[in-house]
Amino acid sequence: MKTPEADVLIHAGDWDCFYTETFKKFLEWFVGQPQKYKILVAGNHDKLAFILPDEVKRYCKHLCYYLEDSGVTIEGVNFWGSPWTPKFGNWFFTKQRGPELKKHWDKIPLNTDVLITHGPAFGKFDEVRKANGDIQGNVGDVDLMNVITDIRPKVHICGHLHDNHGSEQHGETLFINATLCGIGNNIEYEPIVFDMPS
């Protein structure tokens, strides 16, 4: 896939890398893209990042910014990334809703401009649909939405749910679900390009 022109390339998780060799191939593609800066956040499919985080950080060092409950400032813009989502199944980077998950959101700095979390906030691109397309329910995290409401980042980017691609301005925050995959895990969508709100 060819990525569009931009200053920063952000991947919000699910590189689908269980093994070191797979991750190395993905990373080679990712850092080979033309954007000046690259930011990487893991997701629930990223086993290697979950079981060997230091190895992933070592591979990313000097190549891109890997954010795991951490941040980086790029040309005056404060980015923060977190891979966690509410618990479901036996996937990676998932925790029970409530205090167990909220402790990760409490780490988000007040001066965050762009928040990247793998999972969505409640009510924003978090609808799960049945096979017939009917909405089954919202699975985003309420505590994450509360933190976003308090901090008011300019942009919140997630991935995770494959049938919720899109963007929407809500108050002071631009919400983006940047998933590229549709329900069948095939690439169906184009990357979302946005200008940093002033």
Order of alpha helices (4+ residues) and beta strands (2+ residues): beta-alpha-beta-alpha-alpha-beta-beta-beta-beta-beta-alpha-beta-beta-beta-alpha-beta-beta-beta
